[in-house]
Amino acid sequence: MSAQAQLAEISRPYVERRSGVHGGRPVIRGTRLPVSSIVQRYRHGRSVEEILSDYPQLNPAQVHDALSYFYDHRSEIEQEILELNDLDKAMREYPPTLQPPRS
């Protein structure tokens, strides 16, 4: 069995994908909180305790499971983070509604 197939079989008690929730991206089960949000905070130096402070509705196991999911699906989550932080794409998809005054 390939490593990728083994990863697909790992049960994640706190991470799920649901169609219609963040485009099917992985989220914390029972929430709409994307795994990528937790990963971004962790990468910016936030500890698990600080992430829990940011998201008091979560418990430590949920945060650790999200980070574990990231390490098993690194390229997928990194691509998601790149797309989420693409300002040019966001501006095209969601143009600002306030326009500067015309001179």
Secondary structure as UniProt FT lines:
FT   HELIX           3..9
FT   STRAND          15..16
FT   TURN            19..20
FT   HELIX           22..24
FT   STRAND          27..28
FT   TURN            29..30
FT   HELIX           35..43
FT   TURN            44..45
FT   HELIX           48..54
FT   TURN            56..57
FT   HELIX           60..72
FT   HELIX           74..84
FT   HELIX           87..93
//
